[in-house]
């Protein structure tokens, strides 16, 4: 059920410690906000000098109030914070909001202070938001303990940035979007992002959860909470660059960046990941419309060719499809439009809207009821007739009135179908567009925003259902990460390998050659990126060729050991890479992609939190740019994708059960029409 945060969002009483008449102090802003609802609950102001604050008598300390206080906001200098926390707990506080800064964000000493404070709060059975936060608000309970006022609505905003929260509020206003709750996360010493997501998921008045986070804490727990929320979660995060990959030792580590990990976690959890505050607003506006599509087939409607082709490009860039409409659909549209209109997709009224604005409505209705269309994007001049007092073809009030009627009819058509409709207009604030927006149809001024909104309203068939596979129980830690030890670990889990023997001299090499027939492979062990170093010899036909290759390689590399292996049949095979990297926030993260010696150059990879079930592994393989190779091209047969997916599940399960392994990699994993064979493996201990 998660933690009980009732005292945080609906306390019986509130006290603001550090309340001030000085507008430059945060205690002034919070106290002024708290007094917006004086009749909802008792609000006490505390200032160590006493007197009056904002026209009300201030207590000099919490004890002077003379009665228990449920929630205490502390905005005092850092040196007095611990004493204020102790006073709050002594007066029975069940929740504390710490505005004061100067803790974990300042270094080790500050972190130690913060942990000690959090321990005292937890021992008392209370909860702490912050420290180093900007307050909280809950419009549904009239709790206002932040410096800004948030318009009421259905979005719970959980943010590590006060300015970003303010920007989101400003951007959301034109879309009629408001907020149920606001929480400034601060340092998350006690109440974490995960706690808040879980609580907002249970909050009936919250319809969507918007998160700006720089520190996830337990990232996997966040992903699990978001997946289980039962309502949309939209994430904006920072620090998704490539610096974390610079010191990685394996291909997997070098190809896995923070952005890959966050994107994989979001896809697995069904979270909408955005890059800017503007994009977050677009997605929230789209999700607020309520419509959802199960397919990606998009019809573009315009009254001008330029807008139509640009919108079609934007839709495809957002991973939507803009297919040509079939003959029956085109015939139905021709019956609605005039001769010069284009009906293939994009559908172009070709000036008919200037003569008859109602043609927008009839065409929208026709597209929404067409079986081969999942979503509709209307783009261009609609809204301009009412906004400018007339259209390009003249007509003045007559065109404006017709457009207003068209807007009302578009709403009627839209309400009769569950399909999403999004509008891009040159005049997004015109009366006609306001009619659409007030009814719940998202309206944007930018084409790319309209396309992104439609993508957010469209279920991704490739990603599959949201969900995070549970971590397996930890296995006995692996101490030996030598090549053959790693092979043995994976073989025990059902990963198939060719016959192989580890050797250290010529006698052992010749003995190995007697145990299985050629052709052979010779590998130098304990050499990073063996192929690049010339430490792999393939297709050695017999023992003489094997011996010659060994003598040449040993003279050049002087490796301490070598591996003699049976040469796999590469005919009609495709080489994949499967790796797992331990991320400090999200735990084991799997990567699959096109493998072999060109892995890093091709960079055709996909990611998921590990362990990866076989069905999701197959979805990852199908999402690769080169996925068509799996089904056979230019006369080559299809490979056994299901067998590859099953082996990916086994490899990622092994890695997930061994947290002591920082990086585990099989490269290449050879997939042929008749099965799968792992040809090389390596592991790096944490």
C-alpha positions as CSV (number, residue, x, y, z in Angstrom):
1,X,0.0,0.0,0.0
2,X,3.0,2.4,0.3
3,X,3.6,4.9,3.1
4,X,0.8,6.8,4.7
5,X,1.3,10.5,3.7
6,X,-2.1,11.7,5.0
7,X,-0.5,14.1,7.4
8,X,1.6,15.6,4.6
9,X,-1.3,16.3,2.2
10,X,-4.3,16.7,4.5
11,X,-3.0,17.6,8.0
12,X,-5.3,18.6,10.9
13,X,-3.2,21.6,11.6
14,X,-0.1,23.5,10.2
15,X,2.7,25.5,11.7
16,X,5.3,27.6,9.7
17,X,8.5,27.9,11.7
18,X,10.5,30.9,10.4
19,X,7.4,32.8,9.3
20,X,8.5,36.4,8.5
21,X,7.2,39.8,7.4
22,X,10.3,40.2,5.2
23,X,9.2,39.6,1.6
24,X,12.8,38.6,0.8
25,X,12.6,35.5,3.0
26,X,11.0,32.2,2.0
27,X,9.2,32.1,5.4
28,X,7.2,35.1,4.2
29,X,6.0,33.4,1.0
30,X,5.1,30.1,2.6
31,X,3.3,31.8,5.5
32,X,1.3,34.0,3.1
33,X,0.3,31.0,1.1
34,X,-0.7,29.0,4.2
35,X,-3.0,31.7,5.3
36,X,-5.0,31.5,2.0
37,X,-7.2,28.8,3.6
38,X,-7.4,29.8,7.3
39,X,-10.8,28.2,7.8
40,X,-9.7,24.7,6.5
41,X,-7.4,24.0,9.5
42,X,-5.6,25.9,12.2
43,X,-2.5,27.7,10.8
44,X,0.2,28.8,13.3
45,X,3.0,31.2,12.6
46,X,6.3,30.8,14.5
47,X,9.0,33.4,14.7
48,X,11.7,33.4,17.4
49,X,11.1,37.1,18.0
50,X,7.4,36.8,18.5
51,X,5.3,39.8,17.7
52,X,3.1,39.7,14.6
53,X,3.7,38.3,11.2
54,X,1.3,39.1,8.3
55,X,-1.0,40.7,10.9
56,X,-1.2,37.6,13.0
57,X,0.3,36.9,16.4
58,X,3.4,34.7,16.1
59,X,4.5,32.2,18.7
60,X,8.2,32.3,19.6
61,X,8.4,28.5,19.5
62,X,6.2,25.5,18.7
63,X,5.8,24.7,22.4
64,X,4.2,28.1,23.0
65,X,1.3,27.1,20.7
66,X,0.0,24.9,23.4
67,X,-1.5,22.1,21.3
68,X,-0.3,19.4,18.9
69,X,0.6,20.4,15.4
70,X,0.2,17.8,12.6
71,X,2.5,19.3,9.9
72,X,5.4,21.7,10.4
73,X,7.1,23.7,7.7
74,X,10.7,24.7,8.7
75,X,12.3,27.6,7.0
76,X,15.1,28.7,9.3
77,X,18.9,29.1,9.0
78,X,20.8,25.8,8.7
79,X,22.3,26.0,12.2
80,X,18.8,25.9,13.7
81,X,17.3,23.2,11.6
82,X,18.0,20.2,13.8
83,X,16.5,21.9,16.9
84,X,13.4,22.9,14.9
85,X,13.0,19.3,13.8
86,X,13.3,18.1,17.4
87,X,10.7,20.7,18.5
88,X,8.3,19.6,15.8
89,X,8.5,16.0,16.8
90,X,8.1,17.0,20.5
91,X,4.9,18.8,19.7
92,X,3.5,15.7,17.9
93,X,4.2,16.5,14.3
94,X,3.5,13.6,11.9
95,X,4.9,15.4,8.9
96,X,7.7,17.9,8.3
97,X,8.5,20.0,5.2
98,X,12.2,21.1,5.3
99,X,12.8,24.3,3.3
100,X,16.2,24.8,4.9
101,X,19.2,24.0,2.7
102,X,22.9,23.1,3.5
103,X,22.8,19.3,3.8
104,X,23.6,16.5,1.4
105,X,24.0,19.0,-1.5
106,X,27.1,20.5,0.3
107,X,29.1,17.3,0.7
108,X,29.9,14.4,3.1
109,X,29.4,16.3,6.3
110,X,26.1,17.7,5.2
111,X,25.0,14.2,4.1
112,X,25.8,12.8,7.6
113,X,23.7,15.6,9.2
114,X,20.9,14.9,6.8
115,X,20.9,11.1,7.6
116,X,20.9,11.7,11.3
117,X,17.9,14.0,11.0
118,X,16.0,11.6,8.8
119,X,16.7,8.8,11.3
120,X,15.2,10.8,14.1
121,X,12.1,11.6,12.0
122,X,11.6,8.0,11.1
123,X,12.1,6.8,14.6
124,X,9.3,9.1,15.7
125,X,7.0,7.7,13.1
126,X,6.8,10.9,11.1
127,X,7.7,11.8,7.5
128,X,10.0,14.4,6.1
129,X,9.9,16.1,2.7
130,X,13.3,17.7,1.9
131,X,15.4,19.3,3.2
132,X,16.4,21.8,0.6
133,X,12.9,21.9,-0.9
134,X,10.5,24.6,-1.9
135,X,7.4,23.3,-0.2
136,X,4.2,21.5,-1.1
137,X,0.7,22.2,-2.2
138,X,-2.6,20.2,-2.4
139,X,-5.4,22.0,-4.1
140,X,-7.8,19.2,-3.2
141,X,-7.3,19.8,0.5
142,X,-6.6,23.6,0.4
143,X,-3.1,23.0,1.6
144,X,-0.9,25.8,0.3
145,X,2.7,25.6,1.5
146,X,4.8,26.7,-1.5
147,X,5.7,30.1,-2.7
148,X,3.7,29.9,-5.9
149,X,0.0,29.4,-6.5
150,X,-0.9,26.4,-8.6
151,X,-4.1,26.4,-10.7
152,X,-6.4,23.6,-9.7
153,X,-6.6,20.5,-12.0
154,X,-5.7,16.9,-12.3
155,X,-1.9,16.9,-12.6
156,X,0.4,15.9,-9.6
157,X,3.7,17.7,-10.2
158,X,6.7,16.3,-8.4
159,X,9.8,18.4,-9.2
160,X,13.3,19.0,-8.1
161,X,13.3,22.5,-9.7
162,X,11.1,25.3,-8.6
163,X,11.6,27.4,-11.7
164,X,10.7,24.4,-14.0
165,X,7.5,24.0,-11.9
166,X,6.7,27.6,-12.5
167,X,7.4,27.3,-16.3
168,X,5.2,24.2,-16.5
169,X,2.3,26.0,-14.8
170,X,2.7,28.9,-17.3
171,X,2.8,26.5,-20.3
172,X,-0.1,24.4,-19.0
173,X,-2.5,27.4,-18.6
174,X,-3.4,27.9,-22.3
175,X,-4.3,24.2,-22.4
176,X,-6.7,24.6,-19.4
177,X,-4.4,22.2,-17.4
178,X,-4.2,22.5,-13.7
179,X,-2.6,20.7,-10.7
180,X,-4.0,18.5,-8.0
181,X,-0.7,18.6,-6.0
182,X,2.8,20.1,-6.1
183,X,5.8,18.7,-4.2
184,X,9.3,20.0,-4.4
185,X,11.4,16.9,-3.9
186,X,14.4,18.5,-2.3
187,X,17.1,16.0,-1.1
188,X,14.6,13.1,-0.6
189,X,16.2,12.4,2.8
190,X,13.0,10.5,3.9
191,X,10.0,10.8,1.6
192,X,11.3,9.8,-1.9
193,X,10.1,10.2,-5.4
194,X,8.9,6.6,-5.3
195,X,6.8,7.3,-2.1
196,X,5.2,10.2,-3.8
197,X,4.4,8.4,-7.1
198,X,2.8,5.6,-5.2
199,X,0.7,8.1,-3.1
200,X,-0.4,10.1,-6.1
201,X,-1.4,6.9,-7.9
202,X,-3.8,6.3,-5.0
203,X,-5.0,9.9,-5.1
204,X,-8.4,10.0,-6.8
205,X,-8.2,13.6,-7.8
206,X,-4.9,13.1,-9.7
207,X,-5.3,12.0,-13.3
208,X,-1.7,12.2,-14.4
209,X,1.7,12.5,-12.6
210,X,4.4,14.8,-14.0
211,X,7.9,14.4,-12.7
212,X,11.1,16.4,-13.1
213,X,13.9,14.5,-11.4
214,X,17.7,14.8,-11.4
215,X,18.1,12.1,-8.8
216,X,15.9,9.0,-9.0
217,X,17.3,7.4,-5.9
218,X,16.2,3.8,-6.5
219,X,15.5,4.1,-10.2
220,X,14.1,0.5,-10.5
221,X,11.7,1.2,-7.7
222,X,10.6,4.3,-9.5
223,X,10.0,2.3,-12.7
224,X,8.0,-0.3,-10.8
225,X,5.9,2.4,-9.1
226,X,5.2,4.1,-12.4
227,X,4.3,0.9,-14.1
228,X,1.8,0.1,-11.3
229,X,0.4,3.6,-11.1
230,X,-2.6,2.9,-13.3
231,X,-2.5,6.5,-14.6
232,X,-0.1,8.3,-17.0
233,X,3.4,9.2,-15.7
234,X,5.4,11.8,-17.7
235,X,9.1,12.2,-16.9
236,X,11.5,15.1,-17.6
237,X,15.0,14.4,-16.4
238,X,18.5,15.8,-16.8
239,X,22.0,14.3,-17.0
240,X,21.3,11.8,-19.7
241,X,24.6,12.3,-21.4
242,X,27.3,9.9,-22.5
243,X,30.0,10.6,-19.8
244,X,29.1,7.5,-17.8
245,X,30.2,5.2,-20.7
246,X,33.7,6.6,-21.0
247,X,35.4,4.2,-18.6
248,X,33.4,1.0,-19.5
249,X,35.5,-2.0,-20.5
250,X,33.2,-4.0,-22.7
251,X,31.2,-3.2,-25.8
252,X,28.1,-3.3,-23.7
253,X,29.4,-0.6,-21.3
254,X,30.7,1.6,-24.1
255,X,27.3,1.4,-25.9
256,X,25.2,2.0,-22.7
257,X,24.8,5.6,-21.7
258,X,22.6,7.1,-19.0
259,X,20.1,8.2,-21.6
260,X,19.7,4.6,-22.9
261,X,19.1,3.4,-19.3
262,X,16.4,6.0,-18.6
263,X,14.7,5.4,-21.9
264,X,14.7,1.7,-21.4
265,X,13.2,2.0,-17.9
266,X,10.6,4.4,-19.2
267,X,9.6,2.2,-22.1
268,X,9.4,-0.9,-19.8
269,X,7.3,1.0,-17.2
270,X,5.0,2.8,-19.8
271,X,6.3,6.2,-18.8
272,X,6.3,9.1,-21.3
273,X,9.8,10.4,-21.4
274,X,10.2,14.0,-22.6
275,X,13.2,16.3,-23.2
276,X,11.8,19.8,-22.4
277,X,9.2,21.5,-20.4
278,X,7.4,22.4,-23.6
279,X,7.3,18.7,-24.6
280,X,6.0,17.7,-21.2
281,X,3.1,20.2,-21.6
282,X,2.3,18.8,-25.0
283,X,2.2,15.3,-23.7
284,X,0.1,16.2,-20.6
285,X,-2.4,18.1,-22.9
286,X,-2.6,15.0,-25.1
287,X,-3.2,12.6,-22.2
288,X,-5.7,14.9,-20.7
289,X,-7.9,14.5,-23.8
290,X,-8.6,10.9,-22.7
291,X,-8.7,9.4,-26.2
292,X,-6.3,6.5,-27.0
293,X,-5.5,4.8,-30.2
294,X,-4.5,1.2,-30.6
295,X,-2.8,1.8,-33.9
296,X,-0.5,4.3,-35.5
297,X,-2.3,4.9,-38.8
298,X,-2.7,8.7,-39.0
299,X,-4.8,10.8,-41.5
300,X,-3.6,14.3,-42.1
301,X,-6.2,16.9,-43.0
302,X,-5.3,20.3,-44.4
303,X,-6.6,23.1,-46.6
304,X,-3.1,23.8,-48.0
305,X,-0.5,21.5,-49.5
306,X,2.4,22.9,-47.6
307,X,0.9,22.3,-44.2
308,X,-0.1,18.8,-45.2
309,X,3.3,17.6,-46.3
310,X,5.0,19.2,-43.3
311,X,2.5,17.6,-40.9
312,X,2.9,14.2,-42.6
313,X,6.7,14.4,-42.1
314,X,6.3,15.4,-38.5
315,X,3.9,12.5,-37.9
316,X,6.4,10.0,-39.4
317,X,9.2,11.6,-37.4
318,X,7.1,10.9,-34.3
319,X,6.9,7.2,-35.3
320,X,3.4,7.5,-36.6
321,X,2.3,6.0,-40.0
322,X,0.7,8.1,-42.7
323,X,-0.5,5.5,-45.2
324,X,-2.3,6.1,-48.4
325,X,-6.0,5.6,-47.9
326,X,-7.6,2.7,-49.8
327,X,-9.9,3.1,-52.7
328,X,-13.2,2.8,-50.7
329,X,-12.1,5.4,-48.2
330,X,-11.0,7.7,-51.0
331,X,-14.4,7.3,-52.8
332,X,-16.2,8.2,-49.6
333,X,-14.1,11.4,-49.2
334,X,-14.6,12.4,-52.9
335,X,-18.3,12.3,-52.2
336,X,-17.8,14.9,-49.5
337,X,-15.3,17.2,-51.2
338,X,-14.9,19.0,-54.5
339,X,-13.0,17.8,-57.5
340,X,-9.6,19.4,-56.9
341,X,-9.4,18.0,-53.3
342,X,-6.7,15.4,-52.7
343,X,-8.0,12.3,-50.9
344,X,-5.0,10.0,-50.7
345,X,-3.4,11.2,-47.4
346,X,-2.7,13.9,-46.6
347,X,-6.2,14.9,-47.4
348,X,-6.2,18.4,-48.8
349,X,-9.4,20.4,-49.1
350,X,-7.5,22.5,-51.7
351,X,-9.3,25.7,-50.9
352,X,-12.7,24.3,-50.2
353,X,-12.5,25.5,-46.6
354,X,-12.4,29.1,-47.8
355,X,-15.7,28.6,-49.6
356,X,-17.4,26.2,-47.1
357,X,-15.8,26.0,-43.6
358,X,-18.2,23.2,-42.8
359,X,-16.1,21.0,-45.1
360,X,-13.6,20.7,-42.3
361,X,-16.2,19.1,-40.1
362,X,-17.6,16.7,-42.6
363,X,-14.1,15.6,-43.6
364,X,-13.0,15.1,-40.0
365,X,-16.2,13.0,-39.4
366,X,-15.5,11.0,-42.5
367,X,-11.9,10.3,-41.5
368,X,-12.8,9.4,-37.9
369,X,-15.2,6.8,-39.0
370,X,-12.8,5.2,-41.6
371,X,-11.6,1.8,-40.4
372,X,-8.1,2.3,-41.9
373,X,-7.5,5.4,-39.8
374,X,-6.5,5.3,-36.1
375,X,-5.8,9.0,-35.5
376,X,-6.4,12.3,-37.2
377,X,-4.2,15.4,-37.4
378,X,-5.9,18.5,-38.7
379,X,-3.4,21.2,-39.7
380,X,-3.2,24.7,-41.2
381,X,-5.5,27.7,-41.4
382,X,-8.5,26.5,-39.4
383,X,-9.2,29.1,-36.8
384,X,-8.1,31.9,-39.1
385,X,-11.5,32.8,-40.4
386,X,-12.9,33.7,-37.0
387,X,-9.6,35.2,-35.8
388,X,-9.2,37.6,-38.8
389,X,-12.8,38.4,-39.5
390,X,-12.7,36.6,-42.9
391,X,-10.8,34.1,-44.9
392,X,-8.5,34.4,-47.8
393,X,-11.5,34.2,-50.1
394,X,-13.3,37.0,-48.3
395,X,-16.8,36.7,-46.8
396,X,-16.2,38.4,-43.5
397,X,-18.5,37.4,-40.7
398,X,-20.1,34.7,-42.9
399,X,-16.9,32.6,-43.0
400,X,-16.2,33.3,-39.3
401,X,-19.7,32.1,-38.4
402,X,-19.3,29.0,-40.6
403,X,-16.0,28.2,-39.0
404,X,-17.5,28.5,-35.5
405,X,-20.3,26.1,-36.6
406,X,-17.7,23.8,-38.1
407,X,-15.8,23.7,-34.7
408,X,-19.0,22.7,-32.9
409,X,-19.7,19.9,-35.5
410,X,-16.0,18.7,-35.2
411,X,-16.6,18.3,-31.5
412,X,-19.7,16.3,-32.1
413,X,-18.0,14.0,-34.6
414,X,-15.0,13.5,-32.2
415,X,-17.2,12.7,-29.2
416,X,-18.9,10.0,-31.3
417,X,-15.7,8.0,-31.7
418,X,-12.8,7.0,-29.3
419,X,-10.2,7.9,-31.9
420,X,-7.8,10.7,-31.1
421,X,-8.0,14.0,-32.9
422,X,-5.3,16.7,-32.6
423,X,-5.3,20.1,-34.2
424,X,-2.4,22.4,-35.3
425,X,-3.5,25.9,-36.2
426,X,-1.9,29.1,-37.3
427,X,-4.4,30.7,-34.9
428,X,-4.5,28.4,-31.9
429,X,-6.1,31.0,-29.6
430,X,-8.9,31.9,-32.0
431,X,-12.6,31.5,-30.9
432,X,-13.0,28.4,-33.2
433,X,-9.9,26.7,-31.8
434,X,-10.9,27.6,-28.2
435,X,-14.2,25.7,-28.9
436,X,-12.2,22.7,-29.8
437,X,-9.8,23.0,-26.8
438,X,-12.6,23.6,-24.3
439,X,-14.2,20.4,-25.5
440,X,-11.0,18.5,-24.8
441,X,-9.4,18.4,-28.3
442,X,-5.7,19.3,-28.0
443,X,-4.9,22.4,-30.1
444,X,-1.3,23.5,-30.8
445,X,0.5,26.2,-32.7
446,X,3.4,24.0,-33.8
447,X,3.1,21.1,-36.1
448,X,5.7,19.0,-34.3
449,X,3.8,19.5,-31.0
450,X,0.6,18.2,-32.6
451,X,2.5,15.1,-33.9
452,X,4.1,14.5,-30.5
453,X,0.7,14.7,-28.9
454,X,-0.7,12.1,-31.2
455,X,2.2,9.8,-30.5
456,X,1.5,10.1,-26.8
457,X,-2.1,9.1,-27.4
458,X,-1.1,6.0,-29.4
459,X,-0.2,2.7,-27.7
460,X,3.1,1.3,-28.8
461,X,2.7,-2.2,-30.2
462,X,6.4,-2.7,-30.3
463,X,7.0,-2.0,-26.6
464,X,4.4,-4.4,-25.4
465,X,2.6,-4.0,-22.1
466,X,4.2,-2.0,-19.3
467,X,5.9,-4.0,-16.6
468,X,9.2,-4.5,-14.8
469,X,10.3,-8.1,-14.4
470,X,11.2,-8.9,-10.8
471,X,14.8,-9.5,-9.9
472,X,15.7,-13.1,-9.2
473,X,17.2,-14.2,-5.9
474,X,20.9,-13.5,-5.7
475,X,23.0,-16.5,-6.6
476,X,26.3,-17.5,-5.1
477,X,28.7,-14.7,-6.1
478,X,31.1,-15.4,-9.0
479,X,34.7,-15.0,-8.1
480,X,36.4,-16.3,-11.2
481,X,35.6,-14.3,-14.3
482,X,38.0,-16.1,-16.6
483,X,36.7,-16.9,-20.0
484,X,35.9,-20.6,-19.3
485,X,34.4,-19.8,-15.9
486,X,32.0,-17.4,-17.5
487,X,31.1,-20.0,-20.2
488,X,30.4,-22.5,-17.5
489,X,28.2,-20.1,-15.6
490,X,26.1,-19.4,-18.8
491,X,26.1,-23.0,-19.9
492,X,24.6,-24.1,-16.6
493,X,21.8,-21.7,-17.3
494,X,21.1,-23.3,-20.7
495,X,23.1,-21.0,-23.0
496,X,24.6,-23.3,-25.7
497,X,28.4,-23.0,-26.6
498,X,30.6,-24.9,-29.0
499,X,33.0,-27.5,-27.6
500,X,36.1,-25.8,-26.0
501,X,39.2,-26.5,-24.0
502,X,41.5,-24.1,-22.2
503,X,45.2,-24.8,-22.9
504,X,48.5,-23.3,-21.9
505,X,51.1,-25.1,-24.1
506,X,51.5,-27.2,-27.2
507,X,50.9,-30.5,-25.5
508,X,47.6,-29.4,-24.1
509,X,46.6,-27.9,-27.5
510,X,47.3,-31.2,-29.3
511,X,45.4,-33.1,-26.6
512,X,42.4,-30.8,-27.1
513,X,42.5,-31.3,-30.8
514,X,42.1,-35.1,-30.2
515,X,38.9,-34.5,-28.2
516,X,36.8,-33.0,-31.1
517,X,37.4,-32.6,-34.8
518,X,38.1,-29.5,-36.8
519,X,37.8,-27.0,-38.1
520,X,39.0,-25.2,-35.0
521,X,39.1,-21.7,-33.5
522,X,42.0,-20.5,-31.4
523,X,41.5,-17.6,-29.0
524,X,44.1,-15.8,-26.8
525,X,42.6,-15.4,-23.3
526,X,42.9,-12.5,-20.9
527,X,43.2,-10.1,-23.9
528,X,40.7,-7.3,-24.1
529,X,38.9,-7.1,-27.5
530,X,40.7,-10.2,-28.8
531,X,39.8,-9.6,-32.5
532,X,41.3,-6.2,-32.5
533,X,44.5,-7.5,-31.0
534,X,44.8,-10.4,-33.5
535,X,44.0,-12.8,-30.7
536,X,41.4,-14.9,-32.7
537,X,42.2,-17.4,-35.5
538,X,39.2,-18.9,-37.4
539,X,38.6,-21.8,-39.7
540,X,41.8,-23.8,-38.8
541,X,41.2,-26.9,-40.8
542,X,43.2,-29.5,-38.9
543,X,45.7,-29.9,-36.0
544,X,48.6,-28.8,-38.1
545,X,46.9,-25.5,-38.9
546,X,45.9,-25.1,-35.3
547,X,49.5,-25.7,-34.1
548,X,50.9,-23.2,-36.6
549,X,48.3,-20.6,-35.5
550,X,49.2,-21.2,-31.9
551,X,52.9,-20.8,-32.4
552,X,52.4,-17.5,-34.4
553,X,49.9,-16.1,-31.9
554,X,51.9,-17.0,-28.8
555,X,55.1,-15.5,-30.2
556,X,53.2,-12.3,-30.9
557,X,51.0,-12.0,-27.8
558,X,52.5,-14.2,-25.2
559,X,49.1,-14.8,-23.6
560,X,49.0,-16.8,-20.4
561,X,46.3,-19.2,-21.8
562,X,44.4,-19.9,-24.9
563,X,41.1,-21.6,-25.8
564,X,40.7,-24.2,-28.5
565,X,37.2,-24.4,-29.8
566,X,35.1,-26.2,-32.4
567,X,34.4,-23.8,-35.3
568,X,30.7,-23.0,-35.6
569,X,28.9,-23.2,-39.0
570,X,28.4,-19.6,-39.8
571,X,26.3,-20.3,-42.9
572,X,23.1,-18.2,-43.0
573,X,23.8,-17.0,-39.5
574,X,23.5,-13.5,-38.0
575,X,25.7,-12.4,-35.2
576,X,24.1,-10.6,-32.3
577,X,25.4,-9.1,-29.1
578,X,23.7,-9.6,-25.7
579,X,25.0,-7.7,-22.7
580,X,24.0,-6.6,-19.2
581,X,25.4,-3.6,-17.5
582,X,24.8,-2.8,-13.7
583,X,23.5,0.7,-13.4
584,X,23.8,2.3,-10.0
585,X,20.2,3.6,-10.1
586,X,18.3,1.1,-12.2
587,X,20.2,-2.2,-11.5
588,X,20.9,-4.6,-14.3
589,X,20.2,-3.2,-17.8
590,X,20.2,-5.4,-20.8
591,X,21.4,-4.5,-24.3
592,X,20.7,-6.6,-27.5
593,X,21.7,-5.7,-31.0
594,X,23.7,-6.6,-34.1
595,X,26.9,-8.1,-32.9
596,X,30.4,-9.2,-34.0
597,X,33.4,-7.0,-34.6
598,X,31.4,-4.1,-36.0
599,X,29.1,-3.7,-32.9
600,X,30.3,-0.3,-31.9
601,X,30.5,1.0,-35.4
602,X,27.0,0.0,-36.4
603,X,25.4,0.9,-33.0
604,X,22.2,-0.9,-33.8
605,X,21.1,-1.8,-30.3
606,X,18.1,-1.8,-28.0
607,X,17.8,-1.7,-24.2
608,X,15.6,-3.0,-21.4
609,X,15.8,-3.5,-17.7
610,X,17.0,-7.1,-16.9
611,X,16.0,-9.8,-16.6
612,X,14.3,-9.7,-20.0
613,X,11.4,-12.2,-20.6
614,X,11.6,-13.9,-24.0
615,X,8.6,-12.1,-25.4
616,X,10.1,-8.7,-24.7
617,X,13.5,-9.9,-26.0
618,X,11.8,-10.7,-29.3
619,X,10.3,-7.2,-29.3
620,X,13.7,-5.7,-28.8
621,X,15.2,-7.7,-31.7
622,X,12.3,-6.6,-33.9
623,X,12.9,-3.0,-33.0
624,X,16.5,-3.0,-34.5
625,X,17.1,-1.0,-37.6
626,X,18.4,-4.2,-39.2
627,X,15.5,-6.4,-38.0
628,X,14.7,-7.3,-41.6
629,X,17.8,-9.4,-41.7
630,X,16.2,-11.7,-39.1
631,X,13.5,-12.7,-41.6
632,X,15.9,-13.4,-44.4
633,X,16.9,-11.0,-47.3
634,X,18.2,-11.6,-50.8
635,X,17.4,-15.3,-50.7
636,X,18.8,-16.0,-47.3
637,X,16.5,-18.0,-44.9
638,X,15.0,-16.5,-41.8
639,X,16.8,-17.2,-38.5
640,X,15.3,-18.7,-35.3
641,X,14.3,-15.5,-33.5
642,X,12.3,-17.3,-30.9
643,X,15.4,-19.4,-30.0
644,X,17.5,-16.2,-29.8
645,X,14.9,-14.6,-27.5
646,X,14.9,-17.6,-25.2
647,X,18.7,-17.4,-24.9
648,X,18.6,-13.7,-24.2
649,X,16.2,-14.4,-21.3
650,X,18.7,-16.9,-19.9
651,X,21.7,-14.6,-20.2
652,X,19.9,-11.6,-18.7
653,X,18.5,-13.8,-15.8
654,X,22.1,-14.9,-15.0
655,X,23.3,-11.3,-14.9
656,X,20.4,-10.2,-12.8
657,X,21.1,-12.9,-10.2
658,X,24.8,-11.8,-10.0
659,X,24.9,-8.2,-8.9
660,X,28.7,-8.6,-8.3
661,X,29.1,-8.7,-12.1
662,X,29.3,-5.1,-13.4
663,X,29.2,-6.2,-17.1
664,X,28.3,-9.5,-18.7
665,X,28.5,-9.9,-22.4
666,X,28.0,-12.6,-25.1
667,X,29.3,-11.4,-28.4
668,X,28.7,-12.8,-30.8
669,X,25.6,-14.8,-30.3
670,X,25.2,-16.7,-33.5
671,X,21.6,-17.1,-34.6
672,X,21.0,-19.5,-37.5
673,X,17.8,-21.0,-39.1
674,X,18.2,-24.1,-36.9
675,X,19.1,-22.5,-33.5
676,X,21.5,-20.4,-31.5
677,X,25.2,-20.7,-30.4
678,X,27.1,-18.4,-28.1
679,X,30.6,-17.9,-29.6
680,X,32.3,-15.7,-27.0
681,X,31.5,-14.4,-23.5
682,X,33.2,-12.2,-20.9
683,X,32.4,-10.7,-17.5
684,X,33.8,-7.8,-15.4
685,X,33.4,-7.8,-11.7
686,X,32.1,-4.6,-9.9
